[in-house]
Amino acid sequence: MTEFSLSRLPRIEFGAGVLAKLPAIARGYGAHALLVTGAGSLKSSPFWPAVTEGLKAQGISWLHLAIPGEPSPQMVDEAVRALRTEPIDVVIGIGGGSALDAAKAIAGLLKPGNSVMDHLEGVGPELPYAGPATPFIAVPTTAGTGSEATKNAVLSVQGLDGFKKSFRDEKLVAEVALVDPDLLATCPPSVIAANGMDAFTQLLESFVSSRAAPLTDSLAWGGMKAARDGLLALYADAGGAMARERMAYAALVSGITLAQVGLGSVHGLAAPLGAFFPIPHGVACGTLVAMATRINIEALRTREPAHPALEKYAQVGRLLSTQGQLDQAAAHAALIDTLQAWTRELKLPTLAHYGVTPADIPRIVADSRGSSMKTNPVLLEDSEIAAILAARI
């Protein structure tokens, strides 16, 4: 059996209604909390009163920090400076990937007090993170990034010289992840589409990763089955309890698998796209995954025809297909056709919608070879990476 290691995971509470456990769990860490949420949708939902009244009942006081959009290093540093003298026993992140990543980074730096730029991969001095981190509880309200199960906080600076990089360490992993599918009931269809495709992309990329292992393969397979049965159903009706459970599970598992074995070319490209243009991460992944899968398969057939990832791609094609038994080539075609169909049905925008032009391709390609690209199943040439982008402009 392939050698593998399993890095730290949070305690996981999964199921409809588990949000009710949050106050008592938080009280186990102390009486003073920092709530980190998105810009406002949670406060206008029926879940906010339940959270705040529950905290009051447990004798917990709290400060509230709202995150407008994707977090930046400057935002994290400003929050740490403003809050580090407060008696914060636990940080509770409630929201999508941006809110959870911000909460994770802030929890990591409240006690040390230094700048997150000291630790970001690929920029600055990349100093080792010594901690200690403030205990962090993750409560996702979308089904996408899987940040509740990962050890990295993704931070970005947008613009011509922008970047999208990770603050990564096992000490940043949430103590507890509370995954309540009912929280997805208020997600708009566009968020369900983008985040759901992000989750599926993470599952597929970890399944064919150069570091894939039997344990993560099993988890990714179950996650892809859940996404197959849940994504389009949830997009059509966020009130469907079964679809919510399937996508919440798919997203959670995608975070576990990516944290263990890495990702691939789609996420390699999503980083510079999100840094240079105002494109949401899930949209970037969802709009690219069909073409990236096609390019990977073609490159493997040409250069490494015996590579095990080719049969893995075929297995996923058979999983998603309704055509019964398929040989490898037909299964590859079925996989690509299904991903293209999902992209259309979920109405995912092209890159051009966010201002990307053919002239931008070289600089995106040049900045795409970060950590995610290193675990792609095949080393892609610049021309192949450019073709992925060109197909979606």
Secondary structure, DSSP 4 states (H G I P E B T S, - for coil): ----------EEEESTTGGGGHHHHHHTT-SEEEEEEESSTTTTSTHHHHHHHHHHHTT-EEEEEEE-SS--HHHHHHHHHHHTTS---EEEEEESHHHHHHHHHHHHHTTT---GGGT-TTSTT-PPP--PPPPEEEEESSSSS-GGG-SEEEEEE-STT-EEEEEE-GGGS-SEEEE-GGGGGG--HHHHHHHHHHHHHHHHHHHS-TT--HHHHHHHHHHHHHHHHHHHHHHH-TT-HHHHHHHHHHHHHHHHHHHHH---HHHHHHHHHHHHS---HHHHHHHHHHHHHHHHHHHHHHH-TT-HHHHHHHHHHHHH-SS-S--HHHHHHHHHHHHHHHHHHTTPPPGGGGT--GGGHHHHHHT--STTGGGSSS---HHHHHHHHHTT-
